[in-house]
Structure formats: C-alpha cells, structure tokens
Amino acid sequence: MFRSLIIAGFLLIFSQASQAQESWSLEKCIEYALQNNIQVKQTMLSVESAQRNKKQSFANMFPSLNASTGYNLNLGRTIDPGTNTFVTESVSSQNVWMGSSVTLFNGLRLLNGLKQSQLNVLAAEYDLKSISNDISMSVATSFLQVMFAEELLQIATDQKEISTQMMDRTQKLVDAGATAKGNLYDIKAQLANDEVQIVNSENNYQSAVLTLKQLLNLKENVEFKVERPSVDMPMTDPASLRVSMIYNDALENWPAVLARETRVLGAEKGVKMAWASLTPSLDASGSVSTLFSSAYKDRSLDSTTFEIIEKDIPYGTQIDQNLSYGFGVSLSIPIFNGLAAKNGLQQARLSKLNNELQLSDTKNQLYSSVQKAYNDAMAAYRSFLATDESVKAGEESFHYAEERFEVGMINAMDHSTIKNNLARVKSDRLRAKYDYIFRSKVLDFYRGKPLTFQLQ
C-alpha cells in the first residue's frame, strides 16, 4: 500500500512537471529547426551573395565615372605645367581630372550577364528550399519516432497494469486455496519483466527526444515535450495513386529539380556571354581636366618704364582658363588572343552540357525516390492491415485466456505467454501505423503539400 502511494505521488509530480514543459508541435519544431540550422544559415548566405552579384551585374551596365586630383611641389629647375617652359623656382601645382566611359556594344555580354545573375539568385533560393525540405523531413521523422516511443511506453505501462491486477486476483485465489502458489510466483516474475520493459521503453523514449532536440539545436537541459496531434490512421489505399502522378507533381515543385533547371538556363546565358568575346566591342569615353600652377603668371609690359610686370593669376581663374575636354570612341576587334575566347566558348558549352546531365540525373533520382516512397507506403499499408487483424485475434485470445485463468483451466505461465503475444502484435501494429503515417506524409510532401498533421 505504501509503495503504491509513493508511485502515485511520483506520477502526480511527473504529470505536473510535464504540464509545465513547453509543448512543441511538428510545425513549431520544423520552424525552429529552419531558423537555427547551420546548413540553412550557410545557404542563406549563398542567396545573399548571389543577390549582391546580381546588383553588380546591373550596375555594370551603367557608365563609369571617375575623378582624380594631385598636388605636386617641384624645387630648382623644372617645367612650369601652366606654360610648359623651364623655370628656376619653387613650383606648386595641382591637376584635376574627371572621366567617364560606357560600353555601347559588346555582343550583349553585359545583358546576358545580368540575366545569368538573376537566374543564379533563383537557383540559390531553390537550393535553400531544398535544404529546408531535407531538414523538415528529418525533423518529421524524428518527431514521429518520439510519438512512437511514447505509445510503446504506454503499451508497456498497460501491460504492467494488467499483470498487477492479475497478481492481486491470484493472491486472493492463493489465500483462498483455490490455486497453486506457483501461479503467483509466475505472475510476479511476469510483473518484474513488465517493469523491465517499462524501463527500456522509457530509455528509448528519452533517446528519441534527445535525437529530436539535437536536430533542433536545443540544449539537453531544455524542458521539452512534443505536442501529440490527432494522427488517425489514414485509411486511403495508396493504390489509388500512381507513381507517374506523384512524379509529375514533384517535377513542378521539387526544389532540387527546379534549381537544376534554373542552372541549365544560366549555363545557356554563359554560352552567349562566351560567344560575345568573339565579337567586336564598341566603347565611348569622355573626360574633362584642368590645372593650377604657382609659376603661371599674368605678364604685361609697362608702357612707361617698358618693364615686364608679373601678376599672380588666382586659383579659380586658372582652373577656369585651363579647362580642356576630350571625347572618343573605340572599336575593339578580336583577331587572335591565344585561343582564349574560343576555348572559353567551348568551356561554356561543356558547362551547359554538364548542367543538363546533372538535371537528368536529378530527375532520375527523384523518380527513384518517388517510386521507393510509393512502394514503402504500399508495404506499410498492407502491414498495418495484417497486424490490425492480428491484434483483433490476439485480444479475443487474451480475453478467453483470462476467463480460463479465472477458473483454473490454464496456469499463469500460459496466461503470460498469451499476454506477451498480445503486447508484441500491438507493438507491431503501432510500428506499422506510424510507418504508414510517415510514408503517406512523404508522398504528400512530394506532391507539394507541407509536412503537417493538420487537415489539408
């Protein structure tokens, strides 16, 4: 009696602690994992890098504008930059220059570069979705393992409860002299075995929780409890679907395929960019410059004394007087450059061919994955139906065994064997149930549906 009170108190405390724990739904687990996973963060950096490259490709299409200035101090005999004559004095000078250039035509290289960078951004975003899909699938698998382990623990607990009730009834029969004492010992041994099963199930449950927490990057000491959704067995026969139907849906939304298709388009732009290297390019440029020199003087002849009068020319006046402008157009025609342009074109074509082969390989892998997922779903569905019939038969057998045990027609050992068989087939059915739930979710995932237990 005292032991029962201790156990009841422990269960009450454990129940209150469980209620204090934060519940995590599958959707919350997936969202948290995507926000904290290192691979996802690295891929997000790749997306940002591709976006910056796109901005640079767009900026490359605008004219360039640069300015420069320099200050010089010359001592002794030097050339006055203002008059281009030799002087023997200290000369300070400043040059100011501003120039602009623009590409008028280069075989559409810049335009195709911009389009390629836009495709690279899209491909990087698809890569991010692909990584997110992988993480979501891993979290969903681990989440279901926790639920499965929790239900196995409940089965083990129920089995112990049955053994406890049988021990109480047998004790009364032994006390009344209606059954042999050996039956009581057999049931006590079975009860001890049930307690071992509870410990093992508890360890498996904690291990499943730890695996899920590691996927979420949660610390081990963080309180954690999964929120059990309503996951009734989906009774839809997967045979109503077709592999080709699932595959066609997957082709339209599977990020890995979309990323490869986008890179093929990007490689086509790369070929066009390489071809532009074989075509003439036309550029225009313009510049404006001016200068100031301390030796540059305004010289005039005094009509009275016939002496040359020198006056300093102000800085602003010199800058204005020395302004000069220049414009130019240049045409570059590639004739021979060590076969660099031709080899670049061949390399671009090989890159395009390689991307096309990778796309075909990705589609083949996707078809194989869909086909395997479909076959696994069919097998899990048939396994569930078979184990469900086994459980029904096992329950009838167990009820009949209890009745015979009550009247002494079978001993405790036979009763325990039948009870253990029922627990085994229940575990098999539970495993098949969760296996099919997961396989059906995988098929939905390939068809573009989110991983969730909510009705869709």
C-alpha distance (Angstrom), angle and dihedral (degrees) to the residues before:
residue distance angle dihedral
M1 . . .
F2 3.80 . .
R3 3.81 90.2 .
S4 3.83 90.4 52.1
L5 3.79 90.7 52.8
I6 3.80 91.0 51.5
I7 3.80 91.6 50.2
A8 3.81 91.6 47.0
G9 3.80 90.8 50.0
F10 3.79 91.2 49.2
L11 3.80 91.8 49.9
L12 3.82 90.1 49.3
I13 3.80 91.9 51.9
F14 3.79 91.1 45.4
S15 3.81 90.3 49.4
Q16 3.81 92.0 51.5
A17 3.81 91.0 47.4
S18 3.79 90.0 50.3
Q19 3.78 90.5 52.1
A20 3.81 89.1 52.4
Q21 3.78 90.7 54.1
E22 3.76 117.7 94.5
S23 3.79 112.9 -108.2
W24 3.80 117.5 -130.9
S25 3.79 120.0 -156.9
L26 3.79 121.0 -156.4
E27 3.78 90.3 -106.8
K28 3.80 91.5 51.9
C29 3.81 91.8 47.7
I30 3.80 91.9 51.9
E31 3.81 92.7 46.3
Y32 3.80 92.2 49.1
A33 3.81 92.5 47.0
L34 3.79 92.2 51.1
Q35 3.80 90.5 51.0
N36 3.80 95.1 49.7
N37 3.80 106.6 30.3
I38 3.82 114.3 116.2
Q39 3.82 94.6 -143.2
V40 3.77 90.9 52.9
K41 3.81 91.4 50.0
Q42 3.82 91.3 49.3
T43 3.79 91.4 50.5
M44 3.80 89.9 49.0
L45 3.80 87.5 56.8
S46 3.81 88.8 52.9
V47 3.80 89.3 53.1
E48 3.79 90.8 50.9
S49 3.82 90.8 48.4
A50 3.82 90.7 51.6
Q51 3.80 90.1 49.6
R52 3.79 91.0 53.0
N53 3.80 90.6 49.6
K54 3.80 88.5 52.7
K55 3.80 90.9 53.2
Q56 3.80 89.6 50.3
S57 3.82 91.7 50.0
F58 3.79 89.4 52.1
A59 3.82 92.0 48.0
N60 3.83 90.7 50.6
M61 3.81 89.1 68.5
F62 3.82 92.5 64.1
P63 3.82 124.3 82.8
S64 3.78 116.6 -93.1
L65 3.82 119.2 -121.3
N66 3.80 123.5 -167.1
A67 3.78 135.6 169.1
S68 3.79 133.4 -167.4
T69 3.79 139.0 -179.8
G70 3.77 134.5 -176.4
Y71 3.79 137.2 -169.7
N72 3.82 121.2 -149.0
L73 3.84 133.9 -174.8
N74 3.82 118.3 -163.8
L75 3.84 125.2 -174.3
G76 3.82 127.3 -161.4
R77 3.77 123.6 3.0
T78 3.76 110.2 2.0
I79 3.77 143.1 140.2
D80 3.75 117.8 -89.7
P81 3.85 104.1 -130.5
G82 3.79 89.4 -152.5
T83 3.83 96.9 58.0
N84 3.82 101.9 13.8
T85 3.81 89.7 -128.8
F86 3.79 130.3 125.1
V87 3.79 116.7 -99.8
T88 3.77 132.4 175.6
E89 3.77 105.5 -141.2
S90 3.76 141.7 78.3
V91 3.81 108.9 -67.6
S92 3.79 125.3 -168.4
S93 3.79 117.3 -170.4
Q94 3.77 141.5 172.0
N95 3.79 130.7 -156.2
V96 3.81 123.3 -158.0
W97 3.82 122.7 -168.3
M98 3.79 136.4 172.6
G99 3.78 125.2 179.4
S100 3.79 140.3 173.3
S101 3.79 133.8 -165.4
V102 3.77 134.2 -175.3
T103 3.78 134.8 -173.4
L104 3.79 109.7 -124.2
F105 3.79 96.7 -177.0
N106 3.80 134.4 -5.0
G107 3.77 103.7 159.3
L108 3.85 91.9 -76.2
R109 3.79 89.3 -69.5
L110 3.81 93.7 141.4
L111 3.81 93.5 46.7
N112 3.80 92.8 49.2
G113 3.80 89.2 45.5
L114 3.80 89.4 56.4
K115 3.81 91.9 48.9
Q116 3.81 90.7 47.9
S117 3.80 91.7 51.2
Q118 3.82 89.8 51.0
L119 3.80 89.6 52.6
N120 3.81 90.3 48.0
V121 3.80 89.7 56.1
L122 3.80 90.7 50.9
A123 3.82 91.5 48.0
A124 3.82 90.9 50.2
E125 3.80 90.0 51.3
Y126 3.81 89.8 51.5
D127 3.82 88.6 50.0
L128 3.80 88.3 54.4
K129 3.81 90.6 51.7
S130 3.81 90.1 47.9
I131 3.81 92.4 53.0
S132 3.80 89.2 45.6
N133 3.81 89.8 52.7
D134 3.80 91.3 52.4
I135 3.80 91.9 49.1
S136 3.81 91.7 46.2
M137 3.80 91.3 51.3
S138 3.81 92.1 49.7
V139 3.80 91.7 49.1
A140 3.81 92.3 48.0
T141 3.81 90.9 50.1
S142 3.79 92.1 50.0
F143 3.82 91.7 43.8
L144 3.81 91.2 55.4
Q145 3.81 90.1 47.0
V146 3.80 88.7 57.6
M147 3.80 91.1 50.2
F148 3.80 90.9 46.8
A149 3.81 92.4 49.6
E150 3.81 90.2 47.9
E151 3.79 92.4 53.8
L152 3.81 91.4 46.6
L153 3.79 87.3 54.1
Q154 3.80 89.1 51.8
I155 3.82 90.7 50.7
A156 3.81 90.3 51.1
T157 3.81 89.9 48.8
D158 3.80 91.4 50.2
Q159 3.80 90.6 50.0
K160 3.79 90.2 53.1
E161 3.80 90.0 50.1
I162 3.80 90.4 53.3
S163 3.81 90.9 49.2
T164 3.80 90.5 49.0
Q165 3.81 91.4 52.7
M166 3.79 90.8 47.1
M167 3.79 90.9 50.5
D168 3.80 91.3 52.2
R169 3.80 92.0 50.1
T170 3.80 92.5 45.2
Q171 3.81 91.0 49.3
K172 3.80 89.2 56.2
L173 3.81 91.0 48.1
V174 3.81 90.9 49.1
D175 3.81 91.0 48.7
A176 3.81 89.1 50.4
G177 3.81 91.2 47.9
A178 3.81 91.4 -119.6
T179 3.82 96.7 123.2
A180 3.76 139.9 25.4
K181 3.81 119.0 -89.1
G182 3.80 89.3 -128.2
N183 3.80 89.5 72.2
L184 3.80 88.6 60.1
Y185 3.79 91.3 52.3
D186 3.80 90.7 49.9
I187 3.81 91.7 52.1
K188 3.81 91.4 47.3
A189 3.80 88.4 53.4
Q190 3.80 89.5 49.6
L191 3.82 90.1 49.6
A192 3.80 90.2 52.2
N193 3.81 89.1 50.5
D194 3.82 90.0 50.5
E195 3.79 89.8 53.4
V196 3.81 89.3 53.1
Q197 3.79 89.4 51.2
I198 3.82 89.7 52.1
V199 3.80 90.9 52.1
N200 3.81 91.3 48.9
S201 3.79 91.8 46.9
E202 3.79 90.7 48.6
N203 3.81 90.2 51.6
N204 3.80 91.1 49.3
Y205 3.79 90.2 49.5
Q206 3.80 92.9 50.6
S207 3.80 89.9 47.4
A208 3.82 91.1 52.3
V209 3.81 90.7 48.7
L210 3.81 90.6 49.8
T211 3.81 91.2 51.5
L212 3.79 91.0 51.8
K213 3.81 92.2 47.1
Q214 3.80 90.0 51.6
L215 3.79 90.3 53.3
L216 3.80 88.1 52.4
N217 3.82 92.4 46.5
L218 3.79 90.2 -121.7
K219 3.77 121.1 154.6
E220 3.79 116.5 -109.0
N221 3.81 93.1 -117.9
V222 3.82 93.6 55.0
E223 3.81 111.8 112.9
F224 3.77 107.7 -115.6
K225 3.79 137.0 174.6
V226 3.78 128.5 164.3
E227 3.77 118.8 -124.6
R228 3.76 105.7 -124.4
P229 3.80 109.9 -136.0
S230 3.75 125.4 -158.8
V231 3.79 101.0 -89.3
D232 3.76 106.4 174.0
M233 3.74 114.7 179.9
P234 3.83 107.5 -90.3
M235 3.79 101.9 -126.5
T236 3.79 94.8 -165.7
D237 3.76 108.9 123.9
P238 3.85 107.4 -124.2
A239 3.79 87.3 -144.7
S240 3.82 86.4 80.0
L241 3.81 86.7 71.5
R242 3.79 127.5 67.0
V243 3.78 128.8 -141.4
S244 3.80 90.4 -129.2
M245 3.82 91.2 53.2
I246 3.81 93.0 51.3
Y247 3.81 91.5 43.8
N248 3.81 93.2 51.3
D249 3.80 90.3 50.4
A250 3.80 90.1 48.6
L251 3.81 92.6 51.1
E252 3.80 89.8 60.3
N253 3.80 96.9 50.7
W254 3.82 110.6 17.4
P255 3.84 105.7 117.1
A256 3.82 96.0 -149.3
V257 3.81 90.7 57.9
L258 3.79 93.4 43.1
A259 3.81 90.3 50.2
R260 3.82 91.3 52.7
E261 3.80 92.2 47.0
T262 3.79 89.8 51.0
R263 3.80 91.7 50.1
V264 3.80 90.2 52.2
L265 3.80 88.5 56.0
G266 3.80 89.1 47.1
A267 3.80 90.7 51.5
E268 3.82 89.4 53.2
K269 3.80 88.2 56.3
G270 3.79 87.6 49.4
V271 3.80 90.3 56.7
K272 3.81 90.0 52.1
M273 3.79 90.5 49.2
A274 3.79 91.1 50.9
W275 3.82 90.6 48.7
A276 3.81 88.8 54.5
S277 3.80 88.6 64.6
L278 3.82 87.9 68.6
T279 3.80 94.2 53.6
P280 3.84 128.7 79.5
S281 3.78 118.1 -96.1
L282 3.79 127.3 -146.6
D283 3.81 122.5 -154.3
A284 3.80 134.1 178.1
S285 3.78 127.9 -157.4
G286 3.78 139.6 -179.7
S287 3.79 135.5 -176.4
V288 3.79 142.8 -178.8
S289 3.82 125.5 -158.6
T290 3.79 141.4 172.6
L291 3.81 139.2 171.2
F292 3.78 145.7 -155.5
S293 3.84 127.4 -147.4
S294 3.79 128.3 -175.4
A295 3.85 89.3 -149.0
Y296 3.76 92.9 56.5
K297 3.85 104.9 103.5
D298 3.75 136.6 177.6
R299 3.82 103.7 -120.5
S300 3.82 123.6 -164.0
L301 3.84 136.1 166.0
D302 3.81 119.1 -114.7
S303 3.82 105.3 -131.8
T304 3.81 91.6 -151.9
T305 3.78 103.6 45.1
F306 3.79 96.1 20.0
E307 3.80 89.2 -133.1
I308 3.76 124.9 141.5
I309 3.79 111.0 -112.0
E310 3.80 117.5 -155.4
K311 3.78 122.9 -159.3
D312 3.80 128.3 -176.2
I313 3.77 112.8 -111.8
P314 3.86 110.8 -133.9
Y315 3.80 119.1 -112.6
G316 3.79 94.8 -114.6
T317 3.78 92.6 48.7
Q318 3.81 92.4 52.2
I319 3.81 92.2 47.7
D320 3.78 89.2 52.7
Q321 3.82 96.6 43.4
N322 3.83 94.8 46.4
L323 3.80 97.0 51.3
S324 3.80 113.5 132.0
Y325 3.78 131.9 178.9
G326 3.76 133.2 -156.4
F327 3.80 136.0 -174.2
G328 3.78 131.7 -177.4
V329 3.77 146.2 170.1
S330 3.79 122.9 -152.2
L331 3.78 130.6 -166.4
S332 3.79 119.0 -160.2
I333 3.81 118.2 -163.3
P334 3.82 117.5 -171.7
I335 3.81 109.9 -137.5
F336 3.79 106.1 154.1
N337 3.79 126.8 -9.7
G338 3.76 103.6 161.0
L339 3.84 92.4 -76.5
A340 3.81 88.5 -72.5
A341 3.81 94.2 133.0
K342 3.80 93.9 44.2
N343 3.79 92.9 47.8
G344 3.80 89.7 46.0
L345 3.79 89.1 56.0
Q346 3.81 91.6 49.9
Q347 3.79 91.0 48.7
A348 3.81 90.5 51.0
R349 3.80 90.4 51.7
L350 3.80 91.0 49.1
S351 3.82 89.5 49.9
K352 3.80 89.9 52.3
L353 3.81 91.0 49.6
N354 3.81 90.9 48.5
N355 3.81 91.3 51.5
E356 3.81 90.1 50.1
L357 3.81 90.4 52.2
Q358 3.81 90.5 48.2
L359 3.80 89.0 51.1
S360 3.81 90.8 52.4
D361 3.80 90.5 47.6
T362 3.82 91.5 49.7
K363 3.81 90.8 50.8
N364 3.81 90.7 49.0
Q365 3.80 90.8 50.1
L366 3.78 90.2 48.4
Y367 3.81 91.7 51.2
S368 3.83 90.7 49.0
S369 3.81 90.8 48.9
V370 3.81 92.2 48.8
Q371 3.80 91.4 46.9
K372 3.82 91.7 49.7
A373 3.80 92.2 45.9
Y374 3.81 90.0 51.0
N375 3.81 93.2 49.0
D376 3.83 90.7 46.3
A377 3.80 90.1 51.1
M378 3.82 91.2 50.2
A379 3.81 91.1 48.6
A380 3.82 92.5 47.0
Y381 3.80 91.2 49.0
R382 3.81 92.8 51.4
S383 3.80 90.4 44.7
F384 3.80 91.0 53.3
L385 3.79 92.9 50.5
A386 3.80 91.0 49.7
T387 3.80 95.1 46.8
D388 3.80 91.0 44.9
E389 3.80 89.3 59.1
S390 3.81 89.2 46.7
V391 3.80 90.9 54.0
K392 3.80 91.8 49.9
A393 3.78 90.7 50.9
G394 3.80 91.3 43.8
E395 3.80 92.6 52.2
E396 3.79 91.7 51.3
S397 3.80 89.9 48.0
F398 3.80 91.4 49.1
H399 3.81 93.7 49.2
Y400 3.79 89.7 49.8
A401 3.83 90.2 47.7
E402 3.80 90.8 52.6
E403 3.78 90.9 53.3
R404 3.80 91.7 49.3
F405 3.79 91.8 45.7
E406 3.80 90.7 52.6
V407 3.82 90.6 57.9
G408 3.81 94.5 40.3
M409 3.81 97.7 -109.0
I410 3.84 92.5 128.3
N411 3.78 131.2 27.3
A412 3.78 128.8 -120.5
M413 3.80 92.7 -99.1
D414 3.81 92.7 58.5
H415 3.79 89.9 44.9
S416 3.82 91.4 52.1
T417 3.80 91.3 49.1
I418 3.80 91.7 54.3
K419 3.81 90.9 45.1
N420 3.80 91.6 50.7
N421 3.79 90.9 48.7
L422 3.80 89.3 53.7
A423 3.82 90.8 50.3
R424 3.81 90.2 49.7
V425 3.81 95.3 51.6
K426 3.82 90.0 44.9
S427 3.78 88.9 54.4
D428 3.80 90.1 47.8
R429 3.79 91.0 50.7
L430 3.79 91.3 47.5
R431 3.79 91.1 50.3
A432 3.82 90.9 48.7
K433 3.80 90.5 47.0
Y434 3.78 94.6 54.8
D435 3.76 91.5 40.2
Y436 3.79 91.2 56.6
I437 3.82 92.9 42.8
F438 3.78 89.0 54.7
R439 3.81 94.1 43.9
S440 3.80 91.5 50.4
K441 3.81 90.1 50.0
V442 3.80 89.2 51.3
L443 3.80 90.6 54.0
D444 3.81 90.0 49.0
F445 3.79 89.3 48.7
Y446 3.79 91.4 54.9
R447 3.80 87.9 52.1
G448 3.79 91.3 57.0
K449 3.81 100.4 -97.5
P450 3.83 119.7 134.9
L451 3.80 121.7 -109.5
T452 3.78 102.2 -101.8
F453 3.78 141.2 125.1
Q454 3.80 91.0 -139.1
L455 3.78 119.1 108.3
Q456 3.80 111.6 -91.1
